[in-house]
Amino acid sequence: MAVTTLDPRTALVVIDLQHGIVGAPTQPYSGPEVVARTVELADAFRGAGLPVVLVRVSFAADGVDAVPGRTEQQRAGGAARPQGWDVVVDELSGHPGDIRVTKRNWGAFHGTDLDVQLRRRGVTQIVLTGVATSIGVESTARAAHEHGYHVTLATDAMADLDAVSHAHSIERIFPRLGETGTSAEILELLAKTHDGSGHRATVG
């Protein structure tokens, strides 16, 4: 089902589109495809006077701030990473008005000021894009839902390391957390309902 509504104060929240992540072999879309569609959305949101939030994941060089706890799969939080891996891609940079959030968990809410940044701007809904669908994006969508935000997921502006995991999030999880739609559908609704002031335009 296509997205039906964008609240007067809706924010675009972009998850982990940074140099060390977008080059990964993602499915069903490549990192550059996800970035390109996110750039379209970000430009449209800025043009409508709506907030754009660029979330990145980063850790201390020694990994001391990585997520603790035992897991069966080894986590990469403490692994050595190349210089600049946690820098947001150039295509999304260069906009001083964007909100920047650094996280050290899968989701963008825990341990960050994201909720404060959104609420103090009157935001009641978020549109999510990014990598990876079943990790950073889904974790943020779950937390946003629990925080009482309306959640919209741009299904072709996100990707995962595993196609099955991506499909499971899109088909099974996201419809229970919010509404799903393509970036084109979200852009069309944004153009119809929002003017450049960040308020809903009169339709009809």
N, C-alpha and C positions, 0 to 999 in steps of 0.2 A: 504494500500500500504506500502511495506517495505521501510525503509530508503534507499536512493540511494547514498548519498555522505557524507563523513566526510572530512571537510576542513583540510589542513595541520596543522592548529592550532585550534583544537577543545578541549574544556574543558568539563569535567563532573561536573555538578552542582547538589549537593545533598541537598534536602530540608527537614529540620526538622526531621532527623532521630536521635532523642535524647531520653533519658531515659523516659521522661514524656509523650512521644507521641507514641512510637512504640508499647506500650502495649495496646493501644486502640483497640476496636473491629472493625477493618477495613474490607472493602469489595473491590473487590472480593478476595484480597490476604491479608494474615495476616501480621502484622508488621515484624515478623521474616523472612517471605518469601521476603518481600521488601528489608530488610536489606541484606539477603543472595545474592540476584541478584545484588544489588548495590555494594556489596563487590567484586563480580566478575568483574563488570565493572570498579570499582576503581583500582583494581589490574592491569587490562589490560591497563588502561589509564596511570597509573604510569610506567608500563613496556614499554610503547611506548613513554615515555618522555613527556606526555601531562598533563596539569594541572587538578588537582582534587580540587573542591571547596566544603567545608563542611559548609553549612549554618544552623544556629540554630536560634530559636526564644527565646528571653528572655525579661524580664521586671524587673524593680526595685521592691523591696519587697513591697512597698506601691502602686505599679501600677501607679505611677505618669507619667510614660512615655508610658502608654498604649494608643492606638489609641482613640482620642476623637470623639465626634459626636454622635447624637442620632441614635439608631437602635431599631428595634422591638424585636430582640432577644438579650438577655443579653450576653455581651462579657465576656470572662474569663480573660482578661488581668490583672485585679486588684485582682483576686482571690488568696487566699493563696495556695502555691504550695510546695510540699515536697522538701527537700534539694536534689540538683543534678538533678532535673527534666529537666534542660536545658543543660545537658552535653551530647555531642555526644556519641552514643553507642560505646562500647569498640571495636566492630568488625571493625569500621572505624577509630579508633584512632591510635596513635603511628607512624604517618608518618609526620615528621617535614616539609617536602616539600609541604604539602597540604596547600591550602589557606583557612583561616577560616574567616567567615563573621557572624556577629551577627545582626539580624534584629529585628525590633519592629513593623512590619506591616505584612500583609499577604505575599506580594511580597518581593523578596530579593534585589531589586534595589533601591527602594526609601529609602533615609536616610542612605545608606551604601556606602562603597567604592567598591562594586562589579564591577561596570562598569570600574573604574580606574584599578582595579587589572587585569581584563580581557584584556583591550585594551593595557596596557603596556607590556603584554606578547604576543601581536599580535593575540589574540584570535578573530576569526570571526564566530565561531559556538559554541553552547552549546548543550550538551545532558543532559536532566533533568530526575531525579528520585526523589522519596520521598513521603511524606504524608503532607497534604491531596491533592488528585488529583485536586479537584475543588476549592481549597483555595490557599495554598502556591504554589503548582506547577503551576496551571493555571495562577495565578497572576504574577508569575515570567516569565512564557512563554509569556504572553501578553506584559510585559515590555521589555523583550529581543527582541521580534519582533519589537516593537516600537523604540528600540535603534539600530535597523539595523542588529542584529545578525541572522544567520541561526539557526533555532531551531529544535531539534530532541527530541522526547519524547519516553522514554523507557516504553512502555505501561504495561508491566508486572512487572515493578520495581517501581510501585506507587500504592497507594490505598487510599480509602476515607472512611469516617464514614457512607456514604450512597451510596449504589450500583447504584442508579439511577443517582446521581450526578456524580459519576465516569464515568458511561457510557456516559452521556451527554458531558462531557469534551472530552473523547476519540473520540467519534463519530461525534460530532457537532462542537466543538471549535478547538481542536488541528489541524485538517487538514487545517484550515484556518490560522494557525500561523506557521506551519512548517510541518515536516514529522514525522510519527509515525512508530515504529517498536518494536519488542520484544528485550529483552536484548541479546538473542542468535543471532538475526540478526545483531545487532549493533556490538557485539563481532566479528562475522564473517567478517563484513566489515572492522572493525578496523585491524584485523589480515592480511587481504588482502592488505590494502592500506597504513599502517603506519609501519615504522620500529622503532627501539628503540630510534631514535634521535628526534622523534616528527615531522618528515617530511613524506610526502607521499612516499610510496615505489612504485617502478615501477611495474606495473602489465602487464602480457602478454608476 
